[in-house]
Amino acid sequence: MNEKAQTIRLHEADDVVVAVNPIAAGTWIEAAGVRTTGNIPAGHKVAIHAIPADAPVRRYNQVIGFASKPIAPGEHVHVQNLTMHDFSRDYAFCSERRPASTTLSEASFQGIVRSPGRVATRNYIGIVSTVNCSATVSKKIAEVLNYQVLPEYPNIDGAVALTHTTGCGMADEGEGFTILQRTLAGYSRHVNFGAVLMIGLGCEVNQISTLMRNQGLERGPLLATMTIQESGGTVKAVERGVSLIKEMLPQVNQVKREPVPASDLVVALQCGGSDGYSGISANPALGAAVDLLVSAGGTAILSETPEIYGAEHLLTRRAVSQEVGEKLIARIKWWEAYTARNNAEMNNNPSPGNKAGGLSTILEKSLGAVAKGGTTNLVEVYEYAEPVTAHGLVFMDTPGHDPVAATGQVAGGANLICFTTGRGSVYGCKPAPSLKLATNSTLFHRMSDDMDI
């Protein structure tokens, strides 16, 4: 077999090739001119020449780590001989900025128009808990609606209870409180909800009135509020909640899909359960789709700040302004300080599954992750759950845990999620649909019920 059939070399300057399938010890890789010194799992790296200790190791023509000891030609390159050191990266702000293109201005999809510029991909009822104490009531209301009421309303996709574990026992100011309120408000105004009921206990720190005032929300025919205490307890609160939503259903059901511009798509970009193929197949393919979306006037949200660490210089070069680039670096520095305060380090990010799939360091993982963002300009940087108003590729500061990251993206306005996975994530989302992109055919066939592409 030749190198193309056995392995993939992503750039001529790379020090490693990636195994397409498992390679047995002693296998000759013709084009690389090396013989494997041990078994190489699929998706893992093989050295194509001798690498001295402490020398940088390149993949994608970028540094993914440093040799922790001498590495022989044909040797498996992984956590046992690859480590991470801090090294300087040239941010070169705006150096690769390019003129904006709108070559696909006629692209469209079948959407639900709420109002000019507000287009939905789904039509759900949202039940938002202001505090964990109202979570059970919220879930019960959704259950009653889904099984007993909504079958009569074919144009409504379902009722969704949006619950969490906080809202009380906390200060009524500060970053944590602000993020909570911003997230709940983002879901309450999300375009994929035809109507929303907000439910509190009544005595919590996160009062409905304060949340509404701070976030500019207003009660109306399709946004109602209530508390369990004023309703007379759990059973009566469930009955009242169902009754309030029933009044909204005829109007929510009066929707139709119609052709709308692709510029109304706001796509959250996610990856989870990544493997050695993620940066080769699914992520670059998604990045190519993002370029098409942006050229049609749409928006893509790249996130997971700890998982672009070490690759942020590729984004700052594409920033539309130095201010945008510096906003991204400020978030990187915040995460560096945060992990240091908690006796951790940024390189702890790759999970056991990532490593089993061939990813060795956060640098390698990040270089593959940023490929989801394509090649267009970075036009803005947002904080967690902040409303996304710019069109084009934007970045939202979020943790690396994909359910938490996606929550912020959807709160920011994403009406679709594109999620790549190599190990097999089963994350789903309401109200924004989550499309799963498998990095390899084996995964796609093994978990076909969970994968879309």
Secondary structure, 3 states (H helix, E strand, C coil): CCHHHHEECCCCCCCEEEECCCECCCCEECCCCEECCCCECCCCEEECCCECCCCEEEECCEEEEEECCCECCCCEECCCCEECCCCCCCCCCCCCCCCCCCCCCCCEEEEEEEECCEEECCCEEEEEECCHHHHHHHHHHHHHHHHHHHHHCCCCCEEEEECCCCCCCCCCCCHHHHHHHHHHHHHHCCCCEEEEEEEECCCCCCCHHHHHHHHCCCCECCEEEEEHHHHCCHHHHHHHHHHHHHHHHHHHHCCCCEEEEHHHCEEEEEECCCCCCCCCCHHHHHHHHHHHHHHCCCEEEECCHHHCCCCHHHHHCCECCHHHHHHHHHHHHHHHHHHHHCCCCHHHCCCHHHHHCCCCCHHHHHHHHHHHHCCCCEEEEECCCCCCCCCEEEEECCCCCHHHHHHHHHHCCCCEEEEEECCCCCCCCCCCCEEEEECCHHHHHHCCCCCCC
